[in-house]
Structures are given as C-alpha cells and as structure tokens.
C-alpha cells in the first residue's frame, strides 16, 4: 500500500513559477540571481502558510543549480538539484529556532559557517521561526550576520516580525509575504482536484478558500479532510457541514423575515440555527459579514470587494437593490455592538434574540426620525395611539414702560405639545388614528424656531441701574423670606451695585455670607437675567470684613514675669534667692 502524503507536502512548489500569490517576491529573487546581486541575509516575514519556507528552499536550490534555465529556474537534473530533492545536500542547513533557540545553538551554527562548501557556490542557512530566538542568541548572531563569508547566505523566516531585534532587521533584506487571495486559492485547489480526479463544486472550493483566510496550507489541509469525509466528492452542503459554517441561505431567509417584521418566525429560525450547534457569536459575526456584503453590492464600483462564490453574486446584487443604505448601516452598527456585548452577557441566547428584535423593528425606528416629526408610515399590527403631554407655561421677559421699574414678566407663554407614544394597540383595519385636536402640534425644530423669534422680538436689553438693581434684589430677598429660606438674612445684609451693562457687584462682609448667597445662585441669576432681558448678565463678589477694635484683654504673666514683679515689690525675695542659690523652673 502506497504511503499517503498530504497535499500540502505533495504539491509544494519546486520552482519560483509554481509559487502561488507571491509574484512580487519571486520576480525580485529571480532578477537578483540573474544579475548576481544576491544579498548575504534575507528576512521572509508574513502570515502562516503563504510560502516563506518554500521560497527559502527554492532560492537555496536555485542559486546552487549547475544548469539554470533561461527563466532563472533550477534544472532539477544536476547533482545539486537531485541531492537537494533527496534531502542529502550538504550546502543547505535548516534550523528550527522554535526548538533550538539557545545561544549555544547559534554558536554551533556560527562554527559551521567557517567551513567553505565542498560542492556548489553557496552554503545556505535557513532559520525558521527566527523570532523564537533568545536575546542572547540574537546578540551572538549579530556579527556573523553582518559580515559573513562570501559563500554564506542566511535566510530567516518568521510570522512575527515585530519580535525581532532592530539590529537584526537592519542587517537583512526584508521581503513581506501577503495572504493568498480567495481567487488564487480556488484556482490552485481546482488544479489539485483535477490531478487527483476529485469532483468539486466551485462554491465548495470558495468556502474552503474563505475559511482558510489566505493560508494556502490550511486550505489544502481542509481539502484533504473533506475529501476523506465525502469520499472524493465535494459539494457545497457537505462542505458547510464539515467546516461548521452557517449557510448563507439562512441569512437570505432571515433578511426577508426582517423586511416583513415577522418576529416569531425570526426567533424560530434562530432556534433552528442554534439547535444545529452554531454558537451565538458565530451567528452574529456571520450575519454582520452578510450585511457587509449587501452594503458592498449596492454600488457597482464596490462590487469587486464582494467576497462570495460566483453562484451567490447575482442573489446578493438583487437583494441589495431592495435594501436601503440607512438600514444596512444601522443594522451593521447594531450587530457590531451586540458582538462586543456578547462576551460579557450571562444569557447569551437572550442577547442574540434581543439583537434580532432590534433588527426586526429597525426600519420602523428609522421612519420615526424625520424632519417634521413622527412619520405615519407604520406596519399594520404595530399602530399605536399618540398621546400629548403638556409642557408647563414658560415666562417670557417684557420691556418695562418708561418711568417704571422693570420687573420679570408674568405673562404665561403659549402651551406647547410634544408627541409621545403609548403601547395601546388599535384596530389594524382602520387608518392611522389622529389625536383629538387640542392645539396645533409643533415639532421640536419648529418650537425652537418659534421661541427664537419670540426672544428676538422681546430681547431689548434693559439698562442696569442702581435703583432697579436694588429693587430686584429686595424682591428676590422677599421671595426667600416667603419660602423661609435660611439665606434670606445674608441677602438682606448684602449690598449690590452695577459695574457695567452686563455685570454687577455683590458686597459681603464674610466668607459665610458669600457661601449662602452662592448656594442660591441658580435661582437668582436666572431671575436677574430674565428681568433685564440679558442672558450675558454676570456678577462678582467683593469681600470687606468689618473693622473691629482690639478690646483690652488681660495679660497673663509667666513665671519669670511674676518673679520679677514680686522682686520689685519685695527686694528681700530676690536677696533670699541669691543667698540660697535658688533657680526658677519656667
């Protein structure tokens, strides 16, 4: 029985022309070989499974080939190529840095570099997963990598370029490998299927290419696995089943239910998907990708970005024509937020169901946001009665007649109404129910415009005088007295005086008085701004503490002063102290 070899090894490219999706690198390497301008150190970096190690081996094989073709490819017939294919070449050394990452391993490699090749022109050292080397190993490698012998070439390969020391990067010629495109992957899989006599649908191969995410090695591994599962016949359905991918037919069905707002059917469809073993995050991510494809399909210029099988492109284009740009963008935003919140949610199934409910009524929510208020276009079973909530009267300032003290206007403003919705359903057979006419309804925008017009008509700034300022201050103090506010006494003793047309001064005698007045600032500053029709009216405090005369206080003498006073009155006490050699304790 012939030993089985996986496709990733069996169909590994043997020359530059068979490398998939890296033409920008293979062309550069072939030109460097042709012009004899090879660098002494290369760094191949990029995602996994895109051909880094393969290109390193092809380069090592080609530069030692004795009879290169006119297209700068290895001949595969000379002794060097044959020994390379058989794995017996002494000029090519591979080191797995993941398992040989110590400084001793690099020192051993450096020792080998000193010996010239016995056959061929170059000794090639391929160091795979070079980012796994330790700092000491990197430092031991620096000098040799910078000035190697003329016959030595180093090829470093890594998937994590950011982990390599800058001193290593500066000594290498860097080549960035890119991911394999889905079209290139499908084309390569199709060639292998033809060679292996495997029946495969294009849609199935495209699913494998999308699942591999640009990694050709993963795509070949999936192909081998599904071929074994399906007995050599790849179909779209069994490929989806084996790779645990949700069929896009579910998403097309779901989008139709959302358009009709069939919430029960949507929840039942998600339950069916959940019963098949698909987790909620897989469903949300897949649906977000589906919405993204619909968004891309809306414009002919962006159709090239549509990453789906050819069999589904027509369906995407026809479905996108029936959708609105606003709904797709809003739905994509809802799905993105829900996907982020899914990880923190305790009831994950409920989280997905709430997202579906939002999407079901998203169109209705978008229709409510219009310039003239609430739209009357609604789905029949979700009609709701509109209630009206009255906004209380708003005082508007008026201009005081000449010769009189201006006071705040007490004329109530016209009542305004804002529409609010209730959850009471109405008969679906009737037309939209209009509310009972109480007064004309205005949108918020029109309300703002009307208030601005009224303010402009009445906004004549009243001059700030000492008499009117004192009058309003006393009026506000009387209001505090009526409310039995503790700050009334501090307002009563404060003095006010105008500074300019938009500023006045409050003179207080203590910090406590200033604190009490500032505690009522919200009330009285609004009162004064309305009274003077001046929204720019401000104030400042002037703190003047009362001058107090220092009252005579009793001076308390210490022990030294008491003794001195006693000695002045009775000299014999001082004499007694000196004779007895006494001392005072202070």
C-alpha positions, 0 to 999 in steps of 0.5 A: 500500500502506497504511503499517503502524503498530504497535499500540502507536502505533495504539491509544494512548489519546486520552482519560483513559477509554481509559487502561488500569490507571491509574484512580487517576491519571486520576480525580485529573487529571480532578477537578483540571481540573474544579475548576481546581486544576491544579498548575504541575509534575507528576512521572509516575514508574513502570515502562516502558510503563504510560502516563506519556507518554500521560497527559502528552499527554492532560492537555496536550490536555485542559486546552487543549480549547475544548469539554470534555465533561461527563466532563472529556474533550477534544472532539477537534473544536476547533482545539486538539484537531485541531492537537494530533492533527496534531502542529502545536500550538504550546502543547505542547513535548516534550523528550527529556532522554535526548538533550538533557540539557545545561544549555544545553538547559534554558536554551533551554527556560527562554527559551521559557517567557517567551513567553505562548501565542498560542492556548489557556490553557496552554503545556505542557512535557513532559520525558521521561526527566527523570532523564537530566538533568545536575546542572547542568541540574537546578540551572538548572531549579530556579527556573523550576520553582518559580515559573513563569508562570501559563500554564506547566505542566511535566510530567516523566516518568521510570522512575527516580525515585530519580535525581532531585534532592530539590529537584526532587521537592519542587517537583512533584506526584508521581503513581506509575504501577503495572504493568498487571495480567495481567487488564487486559492480556488484556482490552485485547489481546482488544479489539485482536484483535477490531478487527483480526479476529485469532483468539486463544486466551485462554491465548495472550493470558495468556502474552503478558500474563505475559511482558510483566510489566505493560508494556502496550507490550511486550505489544502489541509481542509481539502484533504479532510473533506475529501476523506469525509465525502469520499472524493466528492465535494459539494457545497452542503457537505462542505458547510457541514464539515467546516461548521459554517452557517449557510448563507441561505439562512441569512437570505431567509432571515433578511426577508423575515426582517423586511416583513417584521415577522418576529416569531418566525425570526426567533424560530429560525434562530432556534433552528440555527442554534439547535444545529450547534452554531454558537451565538457569536458565530451567528452574529459575526456571520450575519454582520459579514452578510450585511457587509456584503449587501452594503458592498453590492449596492454600488457597482464600483464596490462590487469587486470587494464582494467576497462570495462564490460566483453562484451567490453574486447575482442573489446578493446584487438583487437583494441589495437593490431592495435594501436601503443604505440607512438600514444596512448601516444601522443594522451593521452598527447594531450587530457590531455592538451586540458582538462586543456585548456578547462576551460579557452577557450571562444569557447569551441566547437572550442577547442574540434574540434581543439583537434580532428584535432590534433588527426586526423593528429597525426600519420602523425606528428609522421612519420615526426620525424625520424632519417634521416629526413622527412619520405615519408610515407604520406596519399594520399590527404595530399602530399605536395611539399618540398621546400629548403631554403638556409642557408647563407655561414658560415666562417670557421677559417684557420691556418695562414702560418708561418711568417704571421699574422693570420687573420679570414678566408674568405673562404665561407663554403659549402651551406647547405639545410634544408627541409621545407614544403609548403601547395601546394597540388599535384596530389594524383595519382602520387608518392611522388614528389622529389625536383629538385636536387640542392645539396645533402640534409643533415639532421640536425644530419648529418650537425652537424656531418659534421661541427664537423669534419670540426672544428676538422680538422681546430681547431689548436689553434693559439698562442696569441701574442702581435703583432697579438693581436694588429693587430686584434684589429686595424682591428676590430677598422677599421671595426667600423670606416667603419660602423661609429660606435660611439665606434670606438674612445674608441677602438682606445684609448684602449690598449690590451695585452695577459695574457695567451693562452686563455685570454687577457687584455683590458686597459681603462682609464674610466668607459665610455670607458669600457661601449662602448667597452662592448656594442660591445662585441658580435661582437668582441669576436666572431671575436677574437675567430674565428681568433685564432681558440679558442672558450675558448678565454676570456678577462678582463678589467683593469681600470687606470684613468689618473693622473691629477694635482690639478690646483690652484683654488681660495679660497673663504673666509667666513665671519669670514675669511674676518673679520679677514683679514680686522682686520689685515689690519685695527686694528681700525675695530676690536677696533670699534667692541669691543667698540660697542659690535658688533657680526658677523652673519656667 
